Amino acid sequence: MSHAAALVTAAIGGALAVIAFLAFVSLVFAAFVKPPRNGLRANRQRPPALTRRVVVCAGDSLTHASLSGDYLALLQERFPETVFVNAGQNGATSLDLVKRVDDIAACSPNAITLLIGCNDVLRSNTDAVAKTLSEHIQKVIVELRVKSTAAIAIASLAPLGELPGDTLNGRLDVCNAAIRELAEMNGVAYLPISEALWREIAQQRRDAAAPFRFRVSMLFRSAVQRFWRRKSFDEIAAENGYVVMSDGVHLSERGSRIVAGVIGGWLAGVA
């Protein structure tokens, strides 16, 4: 190969490497970093005189919805005169939510939903996570009541995978019992999201799901399927052998419709 040809080959190889790197960065931004539509940043210091109802949905990636079915979009369709603020944050734990109370209150919400805790469970190895989760959610409720007059609802947690009774879902059961107790103790609404999703799983599955094991690689696989291959979350769920969960952590479109139905049922009775 001549020197000139070698230089051309090297230049092409370098250009392809740059394109691949930029494509990867774009994928990571879209799937994990990009703020949600109509998020907290866009809605802080909302004028109290606003006549439209404001609902803040706070949580993790299930609410953020870059890698999950978008239940907020479905709620917006059902309640077009309501402003829905997406306070979801990819990878967020209950402690992260404590740190965002001021931003939530600054939106002057009429109603607030809290769907948080799956990442707490994924990062813990014991049922003691339920105690920590309860303490953080309790702190969020107390602070929101001081800084806001909004109606508050806390939701039970979505499954991890779709195999009932395995280690992670057993741990989630303990957390959900603690969440129910918190709702009763504080006189706030309880949203039975876990229960509704498990009912759908029981009705739709024809066989037992494989045991769920969390791997970071599966998130990147979902990102590639969603943003490069343009697959729906229902299609991703089918490929992974799931019904309401797309990759075992996030919601399919079917799952997001169920979540929206539970939250929407509560909002229909909230002024």
ZIFENWO-V14321 format. One record per helix or strand. SS is the DSSP state (A for helix, B for strand). FROM is the first residue (numbers start at 1). LEN is the number of residues. Records with the same first field share a line. If there is no record, write none. Layout:
SS = FROM-LEN, FROM-LEN
This chain:
A = 3-31, 40-4, 61-4, 71-8, 94-5, 101-5, 118-5, 129-19, 167-20, 193-12, 216-13, 233-8, 253-15
B = 39-1, 54-6, 83-6, 111-5, 151-5, 189-3, 245-1, 251-1
